[in-house]
C-alpha cells in the first residue's frame, strides 16, 4: 500500500500528536514516540530517554533510506542566546546517543528554534522533536 495513503489514513483517524506510525514493506508497524523532553540545562540523555532513543536507532538501522531531522526547542526563561545553545545541546545529546547505537551521523540533521516557538509551558518546551523523511 502506498506510504502516503497510509499516512493520510492515520491522520484522518487521529493519531496521538506525540506518535507516528511508520511502515516499511519488510518490517512490522512501529509506534515511536517522537518527542523527548529535557530538564533545564541537561547536556546528556538519561536512561529513560536512551531506551526510547534505542528504538529510534533500531528503526533507522532497519530502514536504510530514511533520514531524521531533530528539531530542538527550549523554554523562554533567561537569555535568548543561552536558550539557543541549550536547544542545540538537547539535539546534540539525542544525535550522539543515536550514533552510539549505530546510526550513521550523516543521516541525522539538527535545527534549533530556541524559545521562538515557546508554548509558555516551560517543561514541555524543552524538547527535541523527531521528523522522519526520505
Backbone as CSV, one residue per row, in Angstrom:
resi,resn,N_x,N_y,N_z,CA_x,CA_y,CA_z,C_x,C_y,C_z
1,UNK,0.848,-1.176,0.000,0.000,0.000,0.000,0.895,1.242,0.000
2,UNK,0.500,2.236,-0.697,1.263,3.472,-0.795,1.461,4.096,0.585
3,UNK,2.711,4.451,0.912,3.020,5.000,2.241,2.291,6.315,2.493
4,UNK,2.121,7.133,1.457,1.409,8.399,1.615,-0.050,8.144,1.966
5,UNK,-0.656,7.173,1.312,-2.043,6.822,1.601,-2.192,6.340,3.040
6,UNK,-1.236,5.537,3.496,-1.269,5.057,4.881,-1.185,6.231,5.847
7,UNK,-0.283,7.156,5.577,-0.131,8.331,6.437,-1.423,9.136,6.481
8,UNK,-2.051,9.353,5.346,-3.305,10.113,5.291,-4.393,9.404,6.096
9,UNK,-4.480,8.099,5.966,-5.485,7.338,6.720,-5.269,7.506,8.217
10,UNK,-4.013,7.393,8.657,-3.724,7.546,10.081,-4.022,8.957,10.559
11,UNK,-3.745,9.954,9.733,-4.042,11.331,10.127,-5.544,11.549,10.254
12,UNK,-6.290,10.974,9.342,-7.748,11.098,9.400,-8.293,10.416,10.654
13,UNK,-7.735,9.273,11.000,-8.189,8.553,12.186,-7.748,9.220,13.475
14,UNK,-6.847,10.184,13.393,-6.476,10.969,14.565,-5.463,10.330,15.478
15,UNK,-4.267,10.076,14.978,-3.206,9.564,15.842,-2.876,10.558,16.936
16,UNK,-2.407,10.064,18.052,-1.887,10.900,19.128,-0.818,11.802,18.544
17,UNK,-0.811,13.077,18.911,0.126,14.042,18.348,1.575,13.685,18.631
18,UNK,1.842,12.900,19.655,3.219,12.554,20.002,3.676,11.240,19.391
19,UNK,2.866,10.609,18.552,3.255,9.338,17.955,3.064,9.394,16.451
20,UNK,3.878,8.653,15.770,3.724,8.494,14.331,3.872,7.007,14.032
21,UNK,3.111,6.509,13.114,3.232,5.117,12.726,4.005,5.064,11.424
22,UNK,5.079,4.302,11.416,5.938,4.182,10.252,5.847,2.754,9.747
23,UNK,5.688,2.585,8.439,5.589,1.236,7.897,6.651,1.043,6.835
24,UNK,7.328,-0.047,6.910,8.309,-0.448,5.915,7.823,-1.766,5.344
25,UNK,7.982,-1.958,4.035,7.479,-3.172,3.398,7.997,-4.439,4.060
26,UNK,9.212,-4.413,4.564,9.814,-5.612,5.141,9.652,-5.690,6.654
27,UNK,9.126,-4.670,7.266,9.061,-4.606,8.729,7.627,-4.448,9.200
28,UNK,7.384,-4.824,10.440,6.075,-4.592,11.037,5.940,-3.108,11.375
29,UNK,4.749,-2.700,11.724,4.489,-1.299,12.047,5.163,-0.942,13.368
30,UNK,5.816,0.205,13.391,6.496,0.683,14.596,5.805,1.946,15.100
31,UNK,5.496,1.979,16.378,4.998,3.201,17.002,6.145,3.808,17.788
32,UNK,6.578,4.970,17.370,7.701,5.638,18.012,7.238,6.960,18.599
33,UNK,7.524,7.178,19.863,7.252,8.474,20.457,8.248,9.438,19.849
34,UNK,7.777,10.504,19.232,8.678,11.383,18.507,9.055,12.652,19.234
35,UNK,8.855,12.726,20.523,9.288,13.890,21.302,10.030,13.401,22.535
36,UNK,11.183,13.996,22.779,11.936,13.718,24.001,12.069,15.031,24.753
37,UNK,11.653,15.022,26.016,11.695,16.213,26.861,12.958,16.210,27.711
38,UNK,13.454,17.406,28.014,14.682,17.568,28.789,14.456,18.448,30.001
39,UNK,15.250,18.208,31.037,15.260,19.129,32.175,16.154,20.310,31.794
40,UNK,15.928,21.436,32.411,16.665,22.652,32.064,18.166,22.434,32.238
41,UNK,18.922,22.759,31.200,20.372,22.678,31.248,20.959,21.298,31.020
42,UNK,20.124,20.304,30.733,20.639,18.942,30.508,21.534,18.920,29.275
43,UNK,22.643,18.213,29.383,23.564,18.095,28.250,23.700,16.657,27.771
44,UNK,23.103,15.734,28.497,23.151,14.314,28.129,21.754,13.729,28.275
45,UNK,21.541,12.615,27.601,20.268,11.922,27.748,20.334,11.013,28.969
46,UNK,19.173,10.784,29.577,19.126,9.899,30.746,18.727,8.485,30.319
47,UNK,18.662,7.566,31.263,18.407,6.158,30.934,17.037,5.948,30.292
48,UNK,16.015,6.670,30.743,14.689,6.540,30.133,14.695,7.043,28.695
49,UNK,15.368,8.158,28.469,15.465,8.692,27.109,16.255,7.734,26.219
50,UNK,17.295,7.124,26.781,18.118,6.195,26.000,17.326,4.983,25.533
51,UNK,16.402,4.514,26.344,15.549,3.388,25.941,14.746,3.770,24.704
52,UNK,14.173,4.963,24.729,13.376,5.429,23.590,14.253,5.699,22.374
53,UNK,15.432,6.282,22.615,16.347,6.563,21.509,16.840,5.271,20.854
54,UNK,17.006,4.239,21.636,17.442,2.954,21.078,16.402,2.418,20.098
55,UNK,15.121,2.601,20.401,14.060,2.166,19.485,14.129,2.940,18.173
56,UNK,14.397,4.243,18.266,14.558,5.044,17.048,15.771,4.556,16.253
57,UNK,16.866,4.277,16.945,18.079,3.794,16.273,17.807,2.467,15.569
58,UNK,17.121,1.564,16.238,16.798,0.267,15.638,15.964,0.453,14.378
59,UNK,15.004,1.377,14.438,14.176,1.637,13.263,15.023,2.182,12.116
60,UNK,15.900,3.139,12.427,16.721,3.744,11.376,17.698,2.735,10.772
61,UNK,18.227,1.861,11.580,19.160,0.849,11.075,18.439,-0.117,10.132
62,UNK,17.201,-0.465,10.456,16.421,-1.374,9.611,15.900,-0.685,8.356
63,UNK,15.674,0.615,8.434,15.107,1.372,7.320,16.206,2.267,6.758
64,UNK,16.999,1.719,5.874,18.236,2.358,5.408,18.023,3.686,4.678
65,UNK,16.890,3.860,4.008,16.711,5.061,3.190,16.046,6.223,3.929
66,UNK,15.741,6.048,5.190,15.086,7.120,5.940,16.137,8.018,6.596
67,UNK,15.796,9.302,6.705,16.661,10.269,7.385,15.861,10.905,8.513
68,UNK,16.573,11.596,9.394,15.938,12.165,10.580,16.358,13.610,10.766
69,UNK,15.372,14.461,10.981,15.615,15.850,11.361,15.238,15.986,12.827
70,UNK,16.176,16.461,13.636,15.911,16.729,15.048,15.641,18.218,15.195
71,UNK,14.428,18.566,15.617,14.055,19.964,15.853,14.102,20.209,17.350
72,UNK,14.985,21.112,17.775,15.213,21.333,19.204,14.620,22.659,19.657
73,UNK,14.007,22.623,20.829,13.351,23.790,21.420,13.784,23.930,22.878
74,UNK,13.619,25.109,23.411,13.801,25.312,24.842,12.740,26.301,25.318
75,UNK,12.726,26.563,26.611,11.734,27.491,27.146,12.192,28.931,26.923
76,UNK,11.372,29.873,27.362,11.697,31.288,27.170,12.249,31.934,28.437
77,UNK,12.723,31.135,29.382,13.288,31.652,30.625,14.750,31.992,30.381
78,UNK,15.133,33.222,30.682,16.538,33.604,30.571,16.906,34.195,29.230
79,UNK,18.206,34.259,29.005,18.794,34.891,27.834,18.526,34.086,26.561
80,UNK,18.161,34.769,25.499,17.829,34.119,24.230,19.009,33.319,23.669
81,UNK,20.197,33.904,23.712,21.369,33.213,23.176,21.671,31.935,23.966
82,UNK,21.560,32.024,25.283,21.774,30.836,26.122,20.728,29.773,25.794
83,UNK,19.485,30.190,25.610,18.419,29.243,25.263,18.710,28.541,23.942
84,UNK,19.212,29.290,22.963,19.545,28.672,21.676,20.644,27.624,21.834
85,UNK,21.641,27.918,22.664,22.706,26.947,22.920,22.161,25.724,23.653
86,UNK,21.230,25.944,24.587,20.645,24.809,25.313,19.857,23.909,24.358
87,UNK,19.090,24.512,23.462,18.341,23.715,22.488,19.299,22.880,21.641
88,UNK,20.408,23.481,21.232,21.406,22.749,20.457,21.987,21.590,21.273
89,UNK,22.231,21.830,22.559,22.733,20.757,23.436,21.757,19.586,23.499
90,UNK,20.452,19.881,23.587,19.445,18.818,23.645,19.502,17.959,22.371
91,UNK,19.559,18.642,21.216,19.587,17.918,19.942,20.877,17.116,19.788
92,UNK,21.997,17.720,20.167,23.278,17.004,20.075,23.277,15.761,20.962
93,UNK,22.680,15.862,22.136,22.613,14.708,23.037,21.839,13.568,22.383
94,UNK,20.730,13.896,21.721,19.948,12.863,21.027,20.751,12.266,19.875
95,UNK,21.372,13.123,19.080,22.142,12.641,17.930,23.298,11.755,18.385
96,UNK,24.033,12.192,19.394,25.166,11.403,19.890,24.724,10.026,20.373
97,UNK,23.575,9.975,21.029,23.071,8.692,21.518,22.662,7.795,20.354
98,UNK,21.990,8.359,19.355,21.608,7.571,18.182,22.841,7.021,17.462
99,UNK,23.866,7.846,17.337,25.111,7.406,16.696,25.766,6.301,17.525
100,UNK,25.735,6.461,18.843,26.281,5.426,19.734,25.580,4.084,19.510
101,UNK,24.293,4.133,19.176,23.526,2.915,18.934,23.641,2.415,17.495
102,UNK,24.479,3.067,16.678,24.767,2.536,15.348,24.210,3.286,14.163
103,UNK,23.537,4.411,14.373,23.003,5.188,13.254,24.130,6.031,12.660
104,UNK,24.211,6.070,11.341,25.204,6.894,10.655,24.859,8.367,10.884
105,UNK,25.808,9.122,11.395,25.586,10.535,11.736,25.137,11.359,10.536
106,UNK,25.532,10.962,9.332,25.165,11.732,8.138,23.667,11.654,7.838
107,UNK,22.961,10.731,8.458,21.516,10.597,8.248,20.702,11.443,9.220
108,UNK,21.378,12.144,10.124,20.692,12.930,11.152,21.096,14.390,11.011
109,UNK,20.109,15.267,10.871,20.393,16.702,10.844,19.671,17.374,12.005
110,UNK,20.146,18.559,12.339,19.643,19.282,13.509,19.236,20.688,13.105
111,UNK,18.129,21.141,13.659,17.766,22.548,13.571,17.264,22.969,14.946
112,UNK,17.539,24.210,15.317,17.110,24.688,16.638,16.189,25.880,16.486
113,UNK,15.240,25.956,17.389,14.312,27.072,17.426,14.437,27.858,18.721
114,UNK,15.244,27.401,19.652,15.341,28.084,20.933,13.955,28.201,21.529
115,UNK,13.623,29.397,21.976,12.302,29.622,22.567,11.348,30.282,21.581
116,UNK,11.708,30.350,20.313,10.892,31.083,19.347,9.513,30.485,19.135
117,UNK,9.341,29.205,19.430,8.027,28.569,19.305,7.513,28.134,20.672
118,UNK,7.875,28.862,21.700,7.532,28.505,23.072,6.027,28.503,23.288
119,UNK,5.563,27.562,24.125,4.135,27.447,24.421,3.781,27.960,25.815
120,UNK,4.741,28.554,26.493,4.569,29.060,27.862,4.441,27.948,28.897
121,UNK,4.758,26.770,28.521,4.793,25.645,29.447,6.239,25.187,29.476
122,UNK,7.008,25.728,30.411,8.456,25.568,30.400,8.913,24.123,30.273
123,UNK,8.306,23.225,31.010,8.741,21.829,30.982,8.515,21.222,29.603
124,UNK,7.372,21.487,28.999,7.056,20.896,27.700,7.760,21.608,26.554
125,UNK,8.336,22.776,26.804,9.062,23.494,25.756,10.479,22.980,25.570
126,UNK,11.054,22.370,26.578,12.434,21.869,26.494,12.388,20.469,25.882
127,UNK,12.509,20.422,24.562,12.262,19.153,23.877,13.016,19.074,22.560
128,UNK,13.080,17.843,22.060,13.562,17.573,20.710,12.473,16.760,20.019
129,UNK,12.039,17.246,18.854,11.043,16.533,18.061,11.742,15.791,16.928
130,UNK,11.262,14.583,16.645,11.840,13.729,15.612,10.974,13.807,14.360
131,UNK,11.564,14.239,13.255,10.863,14.344,11.979,11.569,13.411,10.991
132,UNK,10.895,12.333,10.610,11.464,11.384,9.649,11.095,11.800,8.234
133,UNK,12.030,11.581,7.304,11.775,11.888,5.896,12.652,11.002,5.013
134,UNK,12.296,10.966,3.731,13.067,10.174,2.756,13.851,11.094,1.864
